[in-house]
């Protein structure tokens, strides 16, 4: 049985801890169901779960569907080991806030956004954040103070000069360090630009982009000055583009999106690892 557990609410206000798709795993989910409102018979609950997964009929029919359709589908697509493909492996680089998508965000994008189903999502699950950004903020700040006496603000002339250098020579040494220029510029504005951009409001983390644009989309607080937000957003777009160039250069961190039906979608990672989502799935 998988250690990955997510929670599936039904239309009858029951919440099931969902660990897998096999009939036995669904029976265990029903057995451990959280009941907020009305009581429900075990078989009735199993039938509800089957419908939530996008199948007609009841649990008895699902047994056959699983053995004849789902299991061969998983074998054919190399989906062998259930894993949490939304959580980055290891600790975040440096003291940075980890970049992590929630299952709610993924389900919202795949099932409720109205956009076409993407072929891939960047979740960062096996992306090497340490190799790129460990101690990056410290290295960036030290270099900026040595060269210019301070940190450039987002949208300033010096900010765009740094973006230009990272574009022209992404693998060049940054200042007097041996670190890559693109990595260090991203590290320098990681919290201000990359962290708020790491969402599925747009197609920043999606391939292919549904509108041919991978620009990040951000929330603008009501109390924030619109003109200031617009200026900072333009800078964020330029900085985020450096991060997008990095993640596009490798398969690491990406998962394939493989639909089984219109409600059950598999996510495929490396080495036979997989995850799955259905509408309404929750992390807690």
HELIX and SHEET records of a PDB file:
HELIX    1   1 UNK A   23  UNK A   31  1                                   9    
HELIX    2   2 UNK A   42  UNK A   52  1                                  11    
HELIX    3   3 UNK A   59  UNK A   65  1                                   7    
HELIX    4   4 UNK A   66  UNK A   70  3                                   5    
HELIX    5   5 UNK A   71  UNK A   76  1                                   6    
HELIX    6   6 UNK A  103  UNK A  107  1                                   5    
HELIX    7   7 UNK A  108  UNK A  112  3                                   5    
HELIX    8   8 UNK A  129  UNK A  133  1                                   5    
HELIX    9   9 UNK A  136  UNK A  148  1                                  13    
HELIX   10  10 UNK A  157  UNK A  168  1                                  12    
HELIX   11  11 UNK A  181  UNK A  188  1                                   8    
HELIX   12  12 UNK A  190  UNK A  194  3                                   5    
HELIX   13  13 UNK A  195  UNK A  197  1                                   3    
HELIX   14  14 UNK A  226  UNK A  248  1                                  23    
SHEET    1   A 4 UNK A  34  UNK A  35  0                                        
SHEET    2   A 4 UNK A  14  UNK A  18 -1                                        
SHEET    3   A 4 UNK A   6  UNK A   9 -1                                        
SHEET    4   A 4 UNK A 281  UNK A 282 -1                                        
SHEET    1   B 6 UNK A  81  UNK A  82  0                                        
SHEET    2   B 6 UNK A 273  UNK A 277  1                                        
SHEET    3   B 6 UNK A 265  UNK A 268 -1                                        
SHEET    4   B 6 UNK A 254  UNK A 259 -1                                        
SHEET    5   B 6 UNK A 120  UNK A 122 -1                                        
SHEET    6   B 6 UNK A 206  UNK A 207 -1                                        
END                                                                             
